[in-house]
Amino acid sequence: MAEASVRSVRGRSTGFRSVSAGRFAPRHAVGRLVLAVIIGAIALVWAAPVIWAICASLRPFEYPLGSGNIWFSHRLTLANFAKVGSLAPFGHYFVNTVVVVVMTLAVQIVTSTMAAFAFANYRFRGDRLLFQIILIQMMIPTAALLVPNFATIRLLGIYNTRLAIAIPFFGSAFGTFLIRQAFLGVPRSLVDAGIIDGCSWWQLLTHIYLPPSLAALTAFGISSVSFHWNDFLWPLIITSSDQSRTLTAGLVRFTQLGEIGAQWQYLTAATLIVAGPLFVVFLIFQKSFIESFVHSGIK
């Protein structure tokens, strides 16, 4: 008798779940569909400038953007990319950009890691004040530092060099903050154990602090490379010839080709050449990029 009642109760409960699931399933499906449509619309709006740039770069030069459809033309061509390659030394620009980006990142990793280790591991008079001064640097617009940085570069005698582009960014307040936060997450018991075992400060840094903080270092490296690859204003100001110009500064050449201003077919083709390497690298390592930012706490 008891077994029969239990079975009936189970049957009723199972039936309730199936009925409720069947009742709410269409609502969930409609909600997912609406969410997918909204996300797709936002993605399309975000991608519209990129799509337009691709269409403009493939548009024949004899069909200017002001005539007819500004998106698509009757035929497509890759001649704009070949013409752009002959108008500017993109190979030299690419080498300069890679040298500047790698040099800046290498020095930033060293300086930011050392500063973060000092703030996370040691306590000294004025450490909080000094750290707050470093954070204030993050609130100062880059444009506000152009004049003093330019005067310093001229005083050092390194104007129009790749070192002049990189040297103002050898220290990074953002990198110091991010890596310090990662170091503070290392259990103090591990640090004390290393000190008891006789580890030097270098061994503490390389064997205890750095291994758990690789995600933060990767996230900072991605941010640094993206920023300095796309930086335009400072390389344009501090260079005066193709000898030291980066890819973004080289784009200025394509704004002065015609009497009426920029030739958009050439300018968009050159822009895609500049942005292409970062875009390809992101597509290849997209999963690693996202994981590094998630584990480092950046949102």
C-alpha positions in Angstrom: 0.0 0.0 0.0 2.8 2.4 0.9 4.7 1.5 -2.2 1.7 2.2 -4.4 1.2 5.7 -2.8 4.9 6.4 -3.3 4.7 5.5 -6.9 1.6 7.6 -7.4 3.3 10.6 -5.8 6.4 10.1 -8.0 4.2 9.8 -11.1 2.4 13.0 -10.2 5.7 14.8 -9.5 7.2 13.5 -12.8 4.1 14.6 -14.7 4.2 18.0 -13.1 7.8 18.5 -14.1 7.1 17.4 -17.7 4.1 19.7 -17.9 6.0 22.6 -16.4 8.9 22.0 -18.7 6.7 21.8 -21.7 4.9 24.9 -20.6 8.0 27.0 -20.2 10.2 25.6 -22.9 8.7 27.8 -25.7 9.2 30.9 -23.5 12.9 30.0 -23.0 13.3 29.3 -26.7 11.7 32.7 -27.6 13.9 34.4 -25.0 17.1 32.8 -26.5 16.0 33.8 -30.0 15.4 37.4 -29.0 18.8 37.5 -27.2 20.5 36.1 -30.2 18.8 38.7 -32.5 19.9 41.5 -30.2 23.5 40.3 -29.9 23.6 39.8 -33.7 22.3 43.3 -34.3 25.0 44.8 -31.9 27.7 42.7 -33.6 26.6 43.9 -37.0 26.6 47.6 -35.9 30.1 47.1 -34.5 31.4 45.3 -37.6 29.8 47.9 -40.1 33.0 50.1 -40.2 35.2 47.1 -40.9 32.8 45.8 -43.6 32.8 49.2 -45.2 36.6 49.4 -45.1 36.9 46.0 -46.8 34.3 47.0 -49.5 36.1 50.3 -50.1 39.5 48.7 -50.3 38.3 46.3 -53.0 36.5 49.0 -55.0 38.2 49.9 -58.3 39.8 53.3 -58.3 37.8 54.5 -61.3 34.6 54.1 -59.2 34.9 56.8 -56.5 33.0 56.4 -53.3 30.9 59.4 -54.1 29.3 57.8 -57.2 26.5 55.3 -56.8 26.6 52.8 -54.0 29.2 53.6 -51.3 29.2 50.0 -50.1 29.6 47.7 -53.1 30.7 48.3 -56.7 30.0 46.3 -59.9 33.3 44.6 -59.6 36.0 44.0 -57.0 39.8 44.2 -57.4 43.0 43.7 -55.3 44.8 46.4 -57.3 44.5 48.9 -54.5 46.6 46.7 -52.2 49.3 46.4 -54.8 49.3 50.1 -55.4 49.5 50.8 -51.7 52.6 48.6 -51.5 54.3 50.6 -54.1 53.4 54.0 -52.6 54.9 53.3 -49.1 57.7 51.1 -47.7 55.4 48.9 -45.6 58.1 46.4 -45.0 60.3 49.1 -43.3 57.2 50.3 -41.4 56.5 46.8 -40.2 60.1 46.2 -39.0 60.0 49.5 -37.1 56.7 48.7 -35.5 57.8 45.2 -34.4 61.0 46.6 -32.9 59.2 49.4 -31.0 56.5 47.0 -29.7 58.9 44.3 -28.6 61.4 46.7 -27.0 58.7 48.6 -25.1 57.1 45.4 -23.8 60.4 43.8 -22.8 61.3 46.9 -20.7 57.8 47.3 -19.3 57.8 43.7 -18.1 61.0 44.2 -16.2 60.2 47.6 -14.7 56.6 46.8 -13.8 57.4 43.4 -12.3 60.2 44.9 -10.2 58.0 47.7 -9.0 55.0 45.4 -8.3 57.3 43.0 -6.3 58.5 45.9 -4.2 55.0 47.2 -3.4 53.6 43.6 -2.8 56.5 42.2 -0.7 58.0 45.0 1.2 56.7 47.6 3.6 58.6 50.9 3.8 57.9 54.5 4.7 55.7 56.3 2.1 54.9 53.1 0.1 51.2 53.9 -0.1 51.8 57.5 -1.1 54.3 56.4 -3.8 51.9 53.8 -5.1 49.1 56.4 -5.3 51.3 58.7 -7.2 51.9 55.9 -9.7 48.2 55.3 -10.0 47.6 59.0 -10.7 49.6 58.6 -13.9 46.8 56.4 -15.2 44.4 59.4 -14.9 46.6 61.8 -16.9 45.7 62.0 -20.6 48.5 61.0 -22.9 48.0 64.2 -24.9 48.9 66.3 -21.9 52.4 64.8 -21.8 53.2 65.3 -25.5 55.0 68.7 -25.0 57.2 67.7 -22.0 58.0 64.3 -23.6 58.9 66.0 -26.9 61.2 68.5 -25.1 62.9 65.6 -23.2 63.5 63.7 -26.4 65.0 66.7 -28.2 67.2 67.3 -25.1 68.4 63.7 -25.3 69.2 64.0 -28.9 67.3 60.9 -30.1 64.6 62.6 -32.2 63.4 60.6 -35.2 64.5 57.3 -33.8 62.7 54.1 -32.7 64.1 54.6 -29.2 62.3 58.0 -29.1 59.0 56.3 -29.8 59.4 53.7 -27.1 61.2 55.4 -24.2 58.3 57.4 -22.8 56.5 54.1 -22.2 59.3 52.1 -20.5 57.4 52.5 -17.2 53.7 51.5 -17.0 51.4 52.4 -14.1 48.8 50.0 -15.4 51.3 47.1 -15.5 52.6 47.9 -12.0 49.0 47.9 -10.7 47.9 44.8 -12.4 51.0 42.7 -11.5 51.0 44.0 -7.9 47.4 42.8 -7.6 48.4 39.4 -8.9 51.3 39.2 -6.5 49.1 40.1 -3.5 47.0 37.0 -4.3 50.0 34.7 -3.6 49.6 33.1 -0.2 51.9 34.7 2.4 52.7 31.3 3.8 54.5 30.3 0.6 56.5 33.5 0.8 57.4 32.9 4.5 58.4 29.3 3.6 60.7 30.6 0.9 62.3 33.1 3.3 62.8 30.3 5.9 64.5 28.1 3.2 66.9 31.0 2.5 65.6 32.2 -0.8 66.9 35.5 -2.0 64.6 38.2 -3.3 65.3 37.1 -6.9 64.4 33.5 -6.0 61.2 34.7 -4.3 60.2 36.6 -7.4 61.0 33.9 -10.0 59.9 30.8 -8.0 57.0 32.0 -5.8 55.5 35.2 -7.2 55.8 34.8 -11.0 54.4 31.3 -11.6 50.9 32.0 -10.3 50.9 35.4 -12.0 51.5 34.4 -15.6 47.8 35.2 -16.5 48.2 38.8 -15.4 51.5 39.1 -17.2 49.9 37.7 -20.4 47.0 40.1 -20.1 49.3 43.0 -19.6 51.4 41.9 -22.6 48.3 41.8 -24.8 47.2 45.2 -23.7 50.7 46.7 -24.3 51.2 45.2 -27.7 47.7 46.3 -28.9 48.2 49.8 -27.6 51.6 50.4 -29.1 50.8 48.7 -32.4 47.9 51.1 -32.9 49.4 54.2 -31.3 49.3 57.0 -33.8 49.8 60.5 -32.3 53.2 60.1 -30.5 55.0 58.2 -33.4 53.7 60.8 -35.8 55.0 63.7 -33.7 58.4 62.3 -32.8 59.3 61.0 -36.3 59.9 63.0 -39.5 61.0 60.4 -42.0 60.2 56.8 -43.1 63.5 55.8 -41.4 61.7 55.5 -38.0 58.0 55.7 -38.7 55.7 52.9 -37.6 52.8 51.5 -39.5 50.2 53.9 -38.1 52.3 56.9 -38.7 52.9 55.8 -42.2 49.2 56.1 -42.9 49.6 59.9 -43.1 51.1 59.4 -46.5 47.8 58.2 -47.9 45.8 61.3 -46.6 47.8 63.5 -48.9 47.7 61.7 -52.2 45.1 63.8 -54.0 44.3 67.4 -54.3 40.9 66.9 -52.7 42.2 65.0 -49.7 42.4 61.3 -49.0 42.0 58.6 -51.7 39.7 56.3 -49.7 40.4 53.2 -51.7 44.1 53.4 -50.9 43.6 54.6 -47.4 41.3 51.8 -46.4 43.6 49.2 -48.1 46.5 50.6 -46.1 44.5 50.6 -42.9 43.6 46.9 -43.4 47.3 46.1 -44.0 48.1 47.8 -40.7 45.3 46.2 -38.7 45.5 42.8 -40.4 48.4 41.2 -38.4 46.7 41.9 -35.0 43.4 40.7 -36.3 44.9 37.4 -37.5 46.8 36.9 -34.3 43.6 37.5 -32.3 41.6 35.0 -34.4 44.3 32.3 -33.9 44.8 32.9 -30.1 41.3 34.1 -29.3 40.7 31.5 -26.6 44.1 32.1 -24.9 43.5 35.9 -24.9 40.1 35.6 -23.3 41.3 33.2 -20.7 44.2 35.4 -19.7 41.9 38.4 -19.1 39.4 36.3 -17.2 42.1 34.8 -14.9 43.7 38.2 -14.3 40.4 39.8 -13.2 40.1 42.2 -16.1 36.5 42.7 -17.4 
